Amino acid sequence: MQTLESKVVLVTGGTSGIGKATALAFGQAGAKVVFSGRRESEGEETANLIRQSGADCLFVRSDVSSEAEVKVLIQQTLEKYDRLDCAFNNAGIEPPLKPLHEQLIEDFDKLMSINVRGLFLCMKYEIQQMLTQGSGVIVNNSSIGGLIAIPGASPYNASKHAVMGLTRAAALDYAKQGIRINAVNPGVIDTPMQDRLGGNSETMVAEVPMGRFGQAEEIAQTVVFLCSDAASYITGQPIIIDGGVTVH
C-alpha cells in the first residue's frame, strides 16, 4: 500500500461503489478524507467506516452538476483542512442501454451535466486551489467507454471520451506547475452501477479474458497509487483496469 500520510484528499461520488472503496482506501493510506455524494444516509455510513480505520474524514452532501455546490465543497474542504493535495473525480451516472435514435434528450442532458459539466467544475476549482499551493494530483474516473465503444451506450461513450479530453488537455496545461492529472479507465466492475445496467452476467464475464468482474477495491488501489509519490512521473495518461477487455 502506498502512503498518503497527512495528505488531504477529495472523492466525489464517494457514497457507493468505486468512490466508496477509494475513500476507504485513502483513509487506510493515512490521508484525511473529504468525500461527497447526494445520498446523506449512505454518506454517514461511509464516514463511520473511514473513522473506524483510524482516519479523519468529512462528508459533504453535494451535487457536482451545480457550480455553487462544487464551490461549497471545496470551501468546506479548505475550512476543515486548509489545503487540497489530491482529488478523485468519480461522480458519474450511467445511461439507459439502447440505440442512439431511441435515447431521450432529457437523459442525454442529465448524463452530460454530471459526467462532463460536473467533472469540469470540480477540476476548475480543485486546480485553482492546487495552483496556490504549487502542487496537487487529480485522478478522473473515465471508463473503457472513454477509449472504445460500448454498444447501446452512445451518450455514455461521448461523456467518457470527454473526460479523457479534459484529462489530457489539463495535464498539459499544468504539468510545469506541479499538478499531475490522470484518469482510470475501468472495465466491468462489480458495483451498484453495474447492477443497475443489468445484462447477462455470465455472458459479460465470458467476454472478459480474465474471466471475472473487477472489484471496486482494485480501482481504488490504482487511484491511491496515482496520487502517491510513486507515480510522480505519470501525467495525462489513461490507466486501463479491465481484465484484458481492450486487448482484443
Contacts in CASP RR format, 6 or more apart in sequence:
PFRMAT RR
TARGET T0000
AUTHOR 0000-0000-0000
METHOD contacts of the structure
MODEL  1
MQTLESKVVLVTGGTSGIGKATALAFGQAGAKVVFSGRRESEGEETANLI
RQSGADCLFVRSDVSSEAEVKVLIQQTLEKYDRLDCAFNNAGIEPPLKPL
HEQLIEDFDKLMSINVRGLFLCMKYEIQQMLTQGSGVIVNNSSIGGLIAI
PGASPYNASKHAVMGLTRAAALDYAKQGIRINAVNPGVIDTPMQDRLGGN
SETMVAEVPMGRFGQAEEIAQTVVFLCSDAASYITGQPIIIDGGVTVH
1 28 0 8 1.000
1 29 0 8 1.000
1 221 0 8 1.000
1 224 0 8 1.000
2 29 0 8 1.000
2 224 0 8 1.000
2 225 0 8 1.000
2 227 0 8 1.000
2 228 0 8 1.000
2 229 0 8 1.000
2 230 0 8 1.000
3 29 0 8 1.000
3 30 0 8 1.000
3 228 0 8 1.000
4 26 0 8 1.000
4 27 0 8 1.000
4 29 0 8 1.000
4 30 0 8 1.000
4 31 0 8 1.000
4 85 0 8 1.000
4 86 0 8 1.000
4 224 0 8 1.000
4 227 0 8 1.000
4 228 0 8 1.000
5 29 0 8 1.000
5 30 0 8 1.000
5 31 0 8 1.000
6 30 0 8 1.000
6 31 0 8 1.000
6 32 0 8 1.000
7 30 0 8 1.000
7 31 0 8 1.000
7 32 0 8 1.000
7 85 0 8 1.000
7 86 0 8 1.000
7 227 0 8 1.000
8 31 0 8 1.000
8 32 0 8 1.000
8 34 0 8 1.000
8 77 0 8 1.000
8 81 0 8 1.000
8 82 0 8 1.000
8 83 0 8 1.000
8 84 0 8 1.000
8 85 0 8 1.000
8 86 0 8 1.000
9 26 0 8 1.000
9 31 0 8 1.000
9 32 0 8 1.000
9 33 0 8 1.000
9 34 0 8 1.000
9 84 0 8 1.000
9 85 0 8 1.000
9 86 0 8 1.000
9 87 0 8 1.000
9 88 0 8 1.000
9 227 0 8 1.000
10 34 0 8 1.000
10 35 0 8 1.000
10 36 0 8 1.000
10 73 0 8 1.000
10 74 0 8 1.000
10 77 0 8 1.000
10 84 0 8 1.000
10 86 0 8 1.000
10 87 0 8 1.000
10 88 0 8 1.000
10 126 0 8 1.000
11 19 0 8 1.000
11 22 0 8 1.000
11 23 0 8 1.000
11 26 0 8 1.000
11 33 0 8 1.000
11 34 0 8 1.000
11 35 0 8 1.000
11 36 0 8 1.000
11 87 0 8 1.000
11 88 0 8 1.000
11 90 0 8 1.000
12 35 0 8 1.000
12 36 0 8 1.000
12 37 0 8 1.000
12 62 0 8 1.000
12 64 0 8 1.000
12 73 0 8 1.000
12 87 0 8 1.000
12 88 0 8 1.000
12 89 0 8 1.000
12 90 0 8 1.000
12 91 0 8 1.000
12 122 0 8 1.000
13 19 0 8 1.000
13 35 0 8 1.000
13 36 0 8 1.000
13 37 0 8 1.000
13 64 0 8 1.000
13 90 0 8 1.000
13 91 0 8 1.000
13 92 0 8 1.000
14 20 0 8 1.000
14 22 0 8 1.000
14 23 0 8 1.000
14 35 0 8 1.000
14 36 0 8 1.000
14 37 0 8 1.000
14 43 0 8 1.000
14 46 0 8 1.000
14 90 0 8 1.000
14 91 0 8 1.000
15 35 0 8 1.000
15 37 0 8 1.000
15 38 0 8 1.000
15 39 0 8 1.000
15 42 0 8 1.000
15 43 0 8 1.000
15 45 0 8 1.000
15 46 0 8 1.000
16 39 0 8 1.000
16 42 0 8 1.000
16 191 0 8 1.000
16 192 0 8 1.000
17 191 0 8 1.000
17 192 0 8 1.000
17 193 0 8 1.000
17 216 0 8 1.000
18 90 0 8 1.000
18 141 0 8 1.000
18 186 0 8 1.000
18 189 0 8 1.000
18 191 0 8 1.000
18 216 0 8 1.000
18 219 0 8 1.000
18 220 0 8 1.000
19 35 0 8 1.000
19 88 0 8 1.000
19 90 0 8 1.000
19 141 0 8 1.000
19 216 0 8 1.000
19 220 0 8 1.000
20 42 0 8 1.000
20 46 0 8 1.000
20 216 0 8 1.000
21 215 0 8 1.000
21 216 0 8 1.000
21 217 0 8 1.000
21 219 0 8 1.000
21 220 0 8 1.000
22 88 0 8 1.000
22 90 0 8 1.000
22 216 0 8 1.000
22 219 0 8 1.000
22 220 0 8 1.000
22 223 0 8 1.000
22 224 0 8 1.000
23 33 0 8 1.000
23 35 0 8 1.000
23 46 0 8 1.000
23 50 0 8 1.000
23 57 0 8 1.000
24 46 0 8 1.000
24 49 0 8 1.000
24 50 0 8 1.000
24 53 0 8 1.000
24 220 0 8 1.000
25 217 0 8 1.000
25 220 0 8 1.000
25 221 0 8 1.000
25 223 0 8 1.000
25 224 0 8 1.000
26 33 0 8 1.000
26 55 0 8 1.000
26 86 0 8 1.000
26 88 0 8 1.000
26 224 0 8 1.000
26 227 0 8 1.000
27 33 0 8 1.000
27 50 0 8 1.000
27 53 0 8 1.000
27 54 0 8 1.000
27 55 0 8 1.000
27 57 0 8 1.000
28 53 0 8 1.000
28 55 0 8 1.000
29 224 0 8 1.000
29 228 0 8 1.000
30 55 0 8 1.000
31 55 0 8 1.000
31 85 0 8 1.000
31 86 0 8 1.000
32 55 0 8 1.000
32 56 0 8 1.000
32 57 0 8 1.000
32 81 0 8 1.000
33 50 0 8 1.000
33 55 0 8 1.000
33 56 0 8 1.000
33 57 0 8 1.000
33 58 0 8 1.000
34 57 0 8 1.000
34 58 0 8 1.000
34 59 0 8 1.000
34 60 0 8 1.000
34 73 0 8 1.000
34 76 0 8 1.000
34 77 0 8 1.000
34 80 0 8 1.000
34 81 0 8 1.000
35 43 0 8 1.000
35 46 0 8 1.000
35 47 0 8 1.000
35 57 0 8 1.000
35 58 0 8 1.000
35 59 0 8 1.000
35 60 0 8 1.000
36 59 0 8 1.000
36 60 0 8 1.000
36 61 0 8 1.000
36 62 0 8 1.000
36 64 0 8 1.000
36 73 0 8 1.000
36 91 0 8 1.000
37 43 0 8 1.000
37 59 0 8 1.000
37 60 0 8 1.000
37 61 0 8 1.000
37 62 0 8 1.000
37 63 0 8 1.000
37 91 0 8 1.000
38 61 0 8 1.000
38 62 0 8 1.000
38 63 0 8 1.000
40 59 0 8 1.000
40 61 0 8 1.000
43 59 0 8 1.000
43 61 0 8 1.000
44 59 0 8 1.000
46 59 0 8 1.000
47 57 0 8 1.000
47 58 0 8 1.000
47 59 0 8 1.000
50 57 0 8 1.000
51 57 0 8 1.000
58 76 0 8 1.000
58 77 0 8 1.000
58 80 0 8 1.000
58 81 0 8 1.000
60 72 0 8 1.000
60 73 0 8 1.000
60 76 0 8 1.000
60 77 0 8 1.000
62 69 0 8 1.000
62 70 0 8 1.000
62 72 0 8 1.000
62 73 0 8 1.000
63 69 0 8 1.000
64 70 0 8 1.000
64 89 0 8 1.000
64 91 0 8 1.000
64 92 0 8 1.000
64 114 0 8 1.000
64 118 0 8 1.000
64 119 0 8 1.000
64 121 0 8 1.000
64 122 0 8 1.000
65 113 0 8 1.000
65 114 0 8 1.000
65 117 0 8 1.000
65 118 0 8 1.000
65 121 0 8 1.000
67 121 0 8 1.000
70 118 0 8 1.000
70 121 0 8 1.000
70 122 0 8 1.000
70 125 0 8 1.000
71 125 0 8 1.000
73 122 0 8 1.000
73 125 0 8 1.000
74 84 0 8 1.000
74 125 0 8 1.000
74 126 0 8 1.000
74 129 0 8 1.000
77 84 0 8 1.000
78 84 0 8 1.000
78 129 0 8 1.000
83 129 0 8 1.000
83 133 0 8 1.000
84 126 0 8 1.000
84 129 0 8 1.000
84 130 0 8 1.000
84 133 0 8 1.000
84 136 0 8 1.000
85 133 0 8 1.000
85 135 0 8 1.000
85 136 0 8 1.000
85 137 0 8 1.000
85 227 0 8 1.000
86 136 0 8 1.000
86 137 0 8 1.000
86 138 0 8 1.000
86 139 0 8 1.000
86 227 0 8 1.000
87 122 0 8 1.000
87 126 0 8 1.000
87 137 0 8 1.000
87 138 0 8 1.000
87 139 0 8 1.000
88 138 0 8 1.000
88 139 0 8 1.000
88 140 0 8 1.000
88 141 0 8 1.000
88 223 0 8 1.000
88 227 0 8 1.000
89 119 0 8 1.000
89 122 0 8 1.000
89 123 0 8 1.000
89 126 0 8 1.000
89 138 0 8 1.000
89 139 0 8 1.000
89 140 0 8 1.000
89 141 0 8 1.000
90 141 0 8 1.000
91 114 0 8 1.000
91 118 0 8 1.000
91 119 0 8 1.000
91 122 0 8 1.000
92 114 0 8 1.000
92 115 0 8 1.000
92 141 0 8 1.000
93 110 0 8 1.000
93 111 0 8 1.000
93 114 0 8 1.000
93 115 0 8 1.000
93 193 0 8 1.000
94 153 0 8 1.000
94 156 0 8 1.000
94 193 0 8 1.000
94 196 0 8 1.000
94 197 0 8 1.000
95 103 0 8 1.000
95 107 0 8 1.000
95 108 0 8 1.000
95 111 0 8 1.000
95 153 0 8 1.000
95 155 0 8 1.000
95 156 0 8 1.000
96 103 0 8 1.000
96 104 0 8 1.000
96 107 0 8 1.000
97 152 0 8 1.000
97 153 0 8 1.000
97 197 0 8 1.000
98 152 0 8 1.000
99 152 0 8 1.000
99 154 0 8 1.000
100 152 0 8 1.000
100 154 0 8 1.000
100 155 0 8 1.000
103 154 0 8 1.000
103 155 0 8 1.000
107 155 0 8 1.000
108 155 0 8 1.000
111 155 0 8 1.000
111 156 0 8 1.000
111 159 0 8 1.000
112 155 0 8 1.000
112 158 0 8 1.000
112 159 0 8 1.000
112 162 0 8 1.000
115 156 0 8 1.000
115 159 0 8 1.000
115 160 0 8 1.000
115 162 0 8 1.000
115 163 0 8 1.000
116 159 0 8 1.000
116 162 0 8 1.000
116 163 0 8 1.000
116 166 0 8 1.000
119 140 0 8 1.000
119 163 0 8 1.000
119 166 0 8 1.000
120 166 0 8 1.000
123 138 0 8 1.000
123 140 0 8 1.000
123 166 0 8 1.000
123 170 0 8 1.000
123 181 0 8 1.000
126 138 0 8 1.000
127 138 0 8 1.000
127 170 0 8 1.000
127 174 0 8 1.000
127 179 0 8 1.000
130 136 0 8 1.000
130 138 0 8 1.000
130 174 0 8 1.000
130 178 0 8 1.000
130 179 0 8 1.000
131 174 0 8 1.000
131 177 0 8 1.000
131 179 0 8 1.000
134 177 0 8 1.000
134 178 0 8 1.000
134 179 0 8 1.000
135 178 0 8 1.000
135 179 0 8 1.000
136 178 0 8 1.000
136 179 0 8 1.000
136 180 0 8 1.000
137 179 0 8 1.000
137 180 0 8 1.000
137 181 0 8 1.000
137 226 0 8 1.000
137 227 0 8 1.000
137 231 0 8 1.000
138 170 0 8 1.000
138 179 0 8 1.000
138 180 0 8 1.000
138 181 0 8 1.000
138 182 0 8 1.000
139 181 0 8 1.000
139 182 0 8 1.000
139 183 0 8 1.000
139 184 0 8 1.000
139 223 0 8 1.000
139 226 0 8 1.000
139 227 0 8 1.000
140 163 0 8 1.000
140 166 0 8 1.000
140 167 0 8 1.000
140 181 0 8 1.000
140 182 0 8 1.000
140 183 0 8 1.000
140 184 0 8 1.000
141 163 0 8 1.000
141 183 0 8 1.000
141 184 0 8 1.000
141 186 0 8 1.000
141 219 0 8 1.000
142 160 0 8 1.000
142 163 0 8 1.000
142 164 0 8 1.000
142 167 0 8 1.000
142 183 0 8 1.000
142 184 0 8 1.000
142 185 0 8 1.000
142 238 0 8 1.000
143 150 0 8 1.000
143 156 0 8 1.000
143 160 0 8 1.000
143 163 0 8 1.000
143 185 0 8 1.000
143 186 0 8 1.000
143 187 0 8 1.000
144 150 0 8 1.000
144 185 0 8 1.000
144 186 0 8 1.000
144 187 0 8 1.000
144 240 0 8 1.000
144 242 0 8 1.000
144 245 0 8 1.000
144 246 0 8 1.000
145 153 0 8 1.000
145 156 0 8 1.000
145 157 0 8 1.000
145 160 0 8 1.000
145 161 0 8 1.000
145 185 0 8 1.000
146 157 0 8 1.000
146 160 0 8 1.000
146 161 0 8 1.000
146 163 0 8 1.000
146 164 0 8 1.000
146 185 0 8 1.000
146 238 0 8 1.000
147 161 0 8 1.000
147 164 0 8 1.000
147 185 0 8 1.000
147 238 0 8 1.000
147 240 0 8 1.000
147 246 0 8 1.000
148 246 0 8 1.000
149 157 0 8 1.000
150 156 0 8 1.000
150 157 0 8 1.000
163 183 0 8 1.000
164 183 0 8 1.000
164 238 0 8 1.000
167 181 0 8 1.000
167 182 0 8 1.000
167 183 0 8 1.000
167 236 0 8 1.000
167 238 0 8 1.000
168 236 0 8 1.000
170 181 0 8 1.000
171 180 0 8 1.000
171 181 0 8 1.000
171 182 0 8 1.000
171 235 0 8 1.000
171 236 0 8 1.000
171 237 0 8 1.000
172 236 0 8 1.000
174 181 0 8 1.000
175 235 0 8 1.000
180 226 0 8 1.000
180 231 0 8 1.000
180 232 0 8 1.000
180 234 0 8 1.000
180 235 0 8 1.000
180 236 0 8 1.000
181 235 0 8 1.000
181 236 0 8 1.000
182 226 0 8 1.000
182 231 0 8 1.000
182 234 0 8 1.000
182 235 0 8 1.000
182 236 0 8 1.000
182 237 0 8 1.000
182 238 0 8 1.000
182 239 0 8 1.000
183 236 0 8 1.000
183 237 0 8 1.000
183 238 0 8 1.000
183 239 0 8 1.000
184 219 0 8 1.000
184 222 0 8 1.000
184 223 0 8 1.000
184 226 0 8 1.000
184 238 0 8 1.000
184 239 0 8 1.000
184 241 0 8 1.000
185 238 0 8 1.000
185 239 0 8 1.000
185 240 0 8 1.000
185 241 0 8 1.000
185 242 0 8 1.000
186 214 0 8 1.000
186 219 0 8 1.000
186 241 0 8 1.000
186 242 0 8 1.000
187 214 0 8 1.000
187 240 0 8 1.000
187 241 0 8 1.000
187 242 0 8 1.000
187 243 0 8 1.000
187 245 0 8 1.000
188 194 0 8 1.000
188 204 0 8 1.000
188 205 0 8 1.000
188 208 0 8 1.000
188 213 0 8 1.000
188 214 0 8 1.000
188 242 0 8 1.000
188 245 0 8 1.000
189 213 0 8 1.000
189 214 0 8 1.000
189 215 0 8 1.000
189 216 0 8 1.000
189 218 0 8 1.000
189 219 0 8 1.000
190 213 0 8 1.000
190 214 0 8 1.000
190 215 0 8 1.000
190 216 0 8 1.000
191 216 0 8 1.000
194 213 0 8 1.000
201 213 0 8 1.000
204 213 0 8 1.000
205 211 0 8 1.000
205 212 0 8 1.000
205 213 0 8 1.000
207 245 0 8 1.000
208 242 0 8 1.000
208 243 0 8 1.000
208 244 0 8 1.000
208 245 0 8 1.000
209 243 0 8 1.000
209 244 0 8 1.000
209 245 0 8 1.000
209 247 0 8 1.000
209 248 0 8 1.000
210 243 0 8 1.000
210 244 0 8 1.000
211 243 0 8 1.000
214 241 0 8 1.000
214 243 0 8 1.000
218 241 0 8 1.000
219 241 0 8 1.000
222 239 0 8 1.000
222 241 0 8 1.000
225 231 0 8 1.000
226 234 0 8 1.000
226 239 0 8 1.000
240 246 0 8 1.000
END
